[in-house]
Amino acid sequence: MITRCPVCRGLQVGKVGSDQYYCWNCFLEFNYNRGKFNLYEVAEDGTLIAMEKPSQIL
């Protein structure tokens, strides 16, 4: 079970899907697949935008 955000290491993480999590500190959704974290920004209309590069997070 994931209890910390992989970006900010915050503990305010909630489960929003079967394998999808949301961080209330940095406002990103993420999941863990094939040995790596996949990060998503939530757009205004609720769609998820994949964060491809770590530099996009900062």
N, CA, C and O atoms as a GROMACS GRO file, in nm:
protein
  232
    1MET      N    1   0.084  -0.120   0.000
    1MET     CA    2   0.000   0.000   0.000
    1MET      C    3   0.088   0.125   0.000
    1MET      O    4   0.186   0.133   0.073
    2ILE      N    5   0.051   0.222  -0.082
    2ILE     CA    6   0.125   0.346  -0.092
    2ILE      C    7   0.072   0.444   0.011
    2ILE      O    8  -0.048   0.472   0.016
    3THR      N    9   0.162   0.496   0.094
    3THR     CA   10   0.118   0.590   0.196
    3THR      C   11   0.183   0.726   0.181
    3THR      O   12   0.144   0.821   0.249
    4ARG      N   13   0.281   0.739   0.093
    4ARG     CA   14   0.350   0.867   0.072
    4ARG      C   15   0.350   0.902  -0.076
    4ARG      O   16   0.353   0.815  -0.163
    5CYS      N   17   0.347   1.031  -0.103
    5CYS     CA   18   0.355   1.080  -0.240
    5CYS      C   19   0.498   1.062  -0.290
    5CYS      O   20   0.593   1.093  -0.218
    6PRO      N   21   0.516   1.011  -0.413
    6PRO     CA   22   0.651   0.993  -0.465
    6PRO      C   23   0.720   1.126  -0.501
    6PRO      O   24   0.841   1.128  -0.522
    7VAL      N   25   0.645   1.236  -0.509
    7VAL     CA   26   0.702   1.365  -0.546
    7VAL      C   27   0.742   1.445  -0.423
    7VAL      O   28   0.859   1.482  -0.407
    8CYS      N   29   0.645   1.472  -0.334
    8CYS     CA   30   0.671   1.558  -0.219
    8CYS      C   31   0.691   1.480  -0.089
    8CYS      O   32   0.724   1.538   0.014
    9ARG      N   33   0.672   1.350  -0.094
    9ARG     CA   34   0.682   1.262   0.023
    9ARG      C   35   0.578   1.294   0.130
    9ARG      O   36   0.593   1.255   0.246
   10GLY      N   37   0.472   1.364   0.090
   10GLY     CA   38   0.365   1.399   0.183
   10GLY      C   39   0.280   1.278   0.219
   10GLY      O   40   0.276   1.179   0.146
   11LEU      N   41   0.214   1.288   0.333
   11LEU     CA   42   0.130   1.179   0.382
   11LEU      C   43  -0.017   1.196   0.348
   11LEU      O   44  -0.097   1.107   0.374
   12GLN      N   45  -0.054   1.310   0.290
   12GLN     CA   46  -0.194   1.334   0.256
   12GLN      C   47  -0.225   1.277   0.119
   12GLN      O   48  -0.246   1.352   0.023
   13VAL      N   49  -0.229   1.146   0.111
   13VAL     CA   50  -0.254   1.074  -0.013
   13VAL      C   51  -0.382   0.995   0.002
   13VAL      O   52  -0.403   0.926   0.101
   14GLY      N   53  -0.469   1.007  -0.100
   14GLY     CA   54  -0.593   0.932  -0.098
   14GLY      C   55  -0.605   0.845  -0.221
   14GLY      O   56  -0.547   0.874  -0.325
   15LYS      N   57  -0.679   0.738  -0.207
   15LYS     CA   58  -0.699   0.645  -0.317
   15LYS      C   59  -0.823   0.689  -0.395
   15LYS      O   60  -0.930   0.705  -0.337
   16VAL      N   61  -0.809   0.710  -0.527
   16VAL     CA   62  -0.919   0.757  -0.609
   16VAL      C   63  -0.964   0.653  -0.711
   16VAL      O   64  -1.062   0.675  -0.782
   17GLY      N   65  -0.896   0.543  -0.719
   17GLY     CA   66  -0.930   0.434  -0.810
   17GLY      C   67  -0.868   0.306  -0.761
   17GLY      O   68  -0.809   0.302  -0.653
   18SER      N   69  -0.882   0.200  -0.838
   18SER     CA   70  -0.830   0.072  -0.793
   18SER      C   71  -0.680   0.075  -0.771
   18SER      O   72  -0.629   0.015  -0.676
   19ASP      N   73  -0.607   0.144  -0.858
   19ASP     CA   74  -0.462   0.158  -0.843
   19ASP      C   75  -0.419   0.302  -0.866
   19ASP      O   76  -0.306   0.326  -0.908
   20GLN      N   77  -0.505   0.398  -0.840
   20GLN     CA   78  -0.478   0.538  -0.865
   20GLN      C   79  -0.486   0.616  -0.734
   20GLN      O   80  -0.577   0.595  -0.654
   21TYR      N   81  -0.390   0.707  -0.712
   21TYR     CA   82  -0.381   0.783  -0.588
   21TYR      C   83  -0.371   0.932  -0.618
   21TYR      O   84  -0.329   0.971  -0.727
   22TYR      N   85  -0.411   1.014  -0.522
   22TYR     CA   86  -0.408   1.160  -0.537
   22TYR      C   87  -0.338   1.222  -0.416
   22TYR      O   88  -0.368   1.186  -0.302
   23CYS      N   89  -0.245   1.314  -0.442
   23CYS     CA   90  -0.175   1.383  -0.334
   23CYS      C   91  -0.236   1.521  -0.314
   23CYS      O   92  -0.243   1.601  -0.408
   24TRP      N   93  -0.281   1.550  -0.194
   24TRP     CA   94  -0.341   1.679  -0.160
   24TRP      C   95  -0.236   1.786  -0.134
   24TRP      O   96  -0.270   1.904  -0.122
   25ASN      N   97  -0.109   1.748  -0.126
   25ASN     CA   98  -0.002   1.847  -0.109
   25ASN      C   99   0.043   1.905  -0.242
   25ASN      O  100   0.057   2.027  -0.254
   26CYS      N  101   0.066   1.822  -0.341
   26CYS     CA  102   0.116   1.871  -0.470
   26CYS      C  103   0.012   1.860  -0.582
   26CYS      O  104   0.040   1.895  -0.696
   27PHE      N  105  -0.107   1.810  -0.550
   27PHE     CA  106  -0.221   1.806  -0.643
   27PHE      C  107  -0.194   1.724  -0.768
   27PHE      O  108  -0.234   1.764  -0.878
   28LEU      N  109  -0.127   1.611  -0.753
   28LEU     CA  110  -0.099   1.521  -0.864
   28LEU      C  111  -0.163   1.386  -0.838
   28LEU      O  112  -0.174   1.342  -0.723
   29GLU      N  113  -0.204   1.319  -0.944
   29GLU     CA  114  -0.247   1.180  -0.934
   29GLU      C  115  -0.130   1.094  -0.979
   29GLU      O  116  -0.048   1.135  -1.061
   30PHE      N  117  -0.124   0.974  -0.925
   30PHE     CA  118  -0.016   0.884  -0.963
   30PHE      C  119  -0.058   0.740  -0.944
   30PHE      O  120  -0.150   0.709  -0.868
   31ASN      N  121   0.013   0.652  -1.014
   31ASN     CA  122  -0.001   0.509  -0.995
   31ASN      C  123   0.136   0.445  -1.009
   31ASN      O  124   0.231   0.510  -1.050
   32TYR      N  125   0.144   0.320  -0.974
   32TYR     CA  126   0.270   0.246  -0.982
   32TYR      C  127   0.248   0.130  -1.076
   32TYR      O  128   0.165   0.043  -1.051
   33ASN      N  129   0.325   0.129  -1.187
   33ASN     CA  130   0.305   0.027  -1.288
   33ASN      C  131   0.440  -0.013  -1.347
   33ASN      O  132   0.519   0.072  -1.386
   34ARG      N  133   0.463  -0.141  -1.353
   34ARG     CA  134   0.586  -0.196  -1.414
   34ARG      C  135   0.713  -0.139  -1.352
   34ARG      O  136   0.809  -0.110  -1.423
   35GLY      N  137   0.714  -0.123  -1.222
   35GLY     CA  138   0.834  -0.081  -1.152
   35GLY      C  139   0.861   0.068  -1.150
   35GLY      O  140   0.968   0.110  -1.105
   36LYS      N  141   0.767   0.150  -1.198
   36LYS     CA  142   0.790   0.294  -1.193
   36LYS      C  143   0.658   0.367  -1.163
   36LYS      O  144   0.549   0.315  -1.186
   37PHE      N  145   0.673   0.488  -1.112
   37PHE     CA  146   0.556   0.572  -1.086
   37PHE      C  147   0.518   0.647  -1.212
   37PHE      O  148   0.604   0.699  -1.283
   38ASN      N  149   0.390   0.653  -1.239
   38ASN     CA  150   0.336   0.733  -1.348
   38ASN      C  151   0.263   0.850  -1.283
   38ASN      O  152   0.175   0.830  -1.201
   39LEU      N  153   0.300   0.972  -1.321
   39LEU     CA  154   0.244   1.093  -1.261
   39LEU      C  155   0.152   1.162  -1.359
   39LEU      O  156   0.177   1.165  -1.480
   40TYR      N  157   0.044   1.220  -1.306
   40TYR     CA  158  -0.055   1.288  -1.389
   40TYR      C  159  -0.098   1.417  -1.322
   40TYR      O  160  -0.119   1.423  -1.201
   41GLU      N  161  -0.110   1.521  -1.404
   41GLU     CA  162  -0.168   1.647  -1.359
   41GLU      C  163  -0.317   1.642  -1.391
   41GLU      O  164  -0.356   1.594  -1.497
   42VAL      N  165  -0.400   1.692  -1.301
   42VAL     CA  166  -0.543   1.693  -1.323
   42VAL      C  167  -0.581   1.826  -1.388
   42VAL      O  168  -0.558   1.933  -1.330
   43ALA      N  169  -0.638   1.821  -1.508
   43ALA     CA  170  -0.679   1.941  -1.580
   43ALA      C  171  -0.810   1.994  -1.521
   43ALA      O  172  -0.876   1.926  -1.442
   44GLU      N  173  -0.846   2.116  -1.561
   44GLU     CA  174  -0.968   2.179  -1.510
   44GLU      C  175  -1.094   2.098  -1.540
   44GLU      O  176  -1.188   2.098  -1.462
   45ASP      N  177  -1.095   2.029  -1.653
   45ASP     CA  178  -1.213   1.950  -1.690
   45ASP      C  179  -1.210   1.809  -1.630
   45ASP      O  180  -1.300   1.729  -1.656
   46GLY      N  181  -1.108   1.777  -1.550
   46GLY     CA  182  -1.099   1.649  -1.482
   46GLY      C  183  -1.018   1.544  -1.555
   46GLY      O  184  -0.996   1.435  -1.501
   47THR      N  185  -0.973   1.574  -1.675
   47THR     CA  186  -0.890   1.477  -1.747
   47THR      C  187  -0.749   1.475  -1.688
   47THR      O  188  -0.706   1.570  -1.623
   48LEU      N  189  -0.680   1.366  -1.711
   48LEU     CA  190  -0.544   1.351  -1.660
   48LEU      C  191  -0.443   1.377  -1.771
   48LEU      O  192  -0.456   1.326  -1.882
   49ILE      N  193  -0.342   1.457  -1.739
   49ILE     CA  194  -0.235   1.488  -1.833
   49ILE      C  195  -0.108   1.423  -1.781
   49ILE      O  196  -0.062   1.453  -1.671
   50ALA      N  197  -0.052   1.332  -1.861
   50ALA     CA  198   0.067   1.258  -1.818
   50ALA      C  199   0.186   1.352  -1.805
   50ALA      O  200   0.210   1.437  -1.891
   51MET      N  201   0.260   1.335  -1.697
   51MET     CA  202   0.384   1.410  -1.675
   51MET      C  203   0.496   1.321  -1.725
   51MET      O  204   0.526   1.219  -1.663
   52GLU      N  205   0.557   1.358  -1.836
   52GLU     CA  206   0.656   1.272  -1.900
   52GLU      C  207   0.796   1.288  -1.844
   52GLU      O  208   0.870   1.190  -1.836
   53LYS      N  209   0.832   1.408  -1.804
   53LYS     CA  210   0.967   1.433  -1.757
   53LYS      C  211   0.964   1.480  -1.612
   53LYS      O  212   0.874   1.555  -1.574
   54PRO      N  213   1.060   1.438  -1.530
   54PRO     CA  214   1.064   1.485  -1.391
   54PRO      C  215   1.074   1.637  -1.380
   54PRO      O  216   1.029   1.693  -1.280
   55SER      N  217   1.133   1.705  -1.479
   55SER     CA  218   1.147   1.848  -1.474
   55SER      C  219   1.012   1.920  -1.484
   55SER      O  220   1.000   2.036  -1.445
   56GLN      N  221   0.910   1.852  -1.537
   56GLN     CA  222   0.777   1.910  -1.547
   56GLN      C  223   0.711   1.924  -1.410
   56GLN      O  224   0.620   2.005  -1.392
   57ILE      N  225   0.756   1.847  -1.315
   57ILE     CA  226   0.696   1.847  -1.181
   57ILE      C  227   0.737   1.971  -1.104
   57ILE      O  228   0.656   2.028  -1.031
   58LEU      N  229   0.862   2.014  -1.120
   58LEU     CA  230   0.913   2.128  -1.048
   58LEU      C  231   0.869   2.250  -1.116
   58LEU      O  232   0.901   2.360  -1.072
   0.00000   0.00000   0.00000
